[in-house]
């Protein structure tokens, strides 16, 4: 499903943010697409997003996003899948 379709399901409470996150991680793990991930941090962020949604309506809040390893982030080491970097 698209991000908008998933967001609608989350807002209608057909699926929780935590379930969406767990499904995304399982799917990517099966494809060996993730270089690294922190399930504890992902779960914490999913819970925080669910709380925000319970208080107000945010259009895409709770939709999981996987960031490629060639994009710099504050929390993760950027390696571009290279052993040299």
C-alpha positions as CSV (number, residue, x, y, z in Angstrom):
1,X,0.0,0.0,0.0
2,X,1.1,3.6,-0.5
3,X,2.2,5.9,2.3
4,X,-1.1,7.8,2.1
5,X,-3.2,4.6,2.3
6,X,-1.2,3.5,5.3
7,X,-1.6,6.9,7.0
8,X,-5.4,6.6,6.5
9,X,-5.5,3.2,8.1
10,X,-3.4,4.5,11.0
11,X,-5.7,7.5,11.5
12,X,-8.8,5.3,11.3
13,X,-7.2,3.0,14.0
14,X,-7.3,0.0,11.6
15,X,-3.6,-0.5,12.3
16,X,-1.4,1.0,15.0
17,X,1.9,2.9,14.4
18,X,3.8,0.1,16.3
19,X,2.3,-2.6,14.0
20,X,3.2,-0.5,10.9
21,X,6.8,-0.1,12.1
22,X,7.1,-3.8,13.0
23,X,5.7,-4.8,9.6
24,X,8.1,-2.5,7.7
25,X,11.2,-3.8,9.6
26,X,10.1,-7.5,9.1
27,X,9.6,-6.8,5.4
28,X,13.0,-5.1,4.9
29,X,14.8,-7.8,7.0
30,X,13.4,-10.5,4.8
31,X,14.8,-8.6,1.8
32,X,18.2,-8.0,3.5
33,X,17.8,-4.4,2.7
34,X,18.8,-2.9,6.0
35,X,22.5,-2.3,6.8
36,X,21.6,-1.5,10.4
37,X,18.6,-0.8,12.6
38,X,17.8,-0.2,16.2
39,X,14.5,-1.9,17.1
40,X,14.5,-0.4,20.5
41,X,14.7,3.2,19.2
42,X,12.2,2.4,16.4
43,X,9.7,1.1,18.9
44,X,10.3,4.2,21.1
45,X,9.6,6.5,18.2
46,X,6.6,4.5,17.1
47,X,5.1,4.8,20.6
48,X,5.8,8.6,20.6
49,X,4.1,8.9,17.2
50,X,1.1,7.0,18.4
51,X,0.7,9.3,21.4
52,X,0.9,12.4,19.1
53,X,-1.8,10.8,16.9
54,X,-4.0,10.1,19.9
55,X,-3.8,13.9,20.8
56,X,-4.2,15.4,17.3
57,X,-4.4,14.5,13.6
58,X,-1.2,14.7,11.6
59,X,-1.4,13.6,8.0
60,X,1.6,11.2,7.7
61,X,2.5,10.8,11.4
62,X,3.3,7.2,12.1
63,X,4.1,6.1,8.6
64,X,7.5,4.2,8.8
65,X,10.4,5.7,6.8
66,X,13.6,3.9,6.0
67,X,16.5,6.2,5.3
68,X,19.2,5.1,2.9
69,X,22.7,4.7,4.2
70,X,24.0,7.5,1.9
71,X,22.0,10.2,3.7
72,X,23.6,11.7,6.8
73,X,21.6,11.6,10.0
74,X,22.3,12.6,13.6
75,X,21.6,9.1,15.1
76,X,23.3,6.8,12.7
77,X,26.7,6.3,11.2
78,X,26.7,6.9,7.4
79,X,28.8,4.3,5.5
80,X,27.2,4.3,2.0
81,X,27.6,0.5,2.4
82,X,31.3,0.9,2.1
83,X,33.9,-0.7,4.4
84,X,36.2,2.2,3.7
85,X,33.9,4.8,5.1
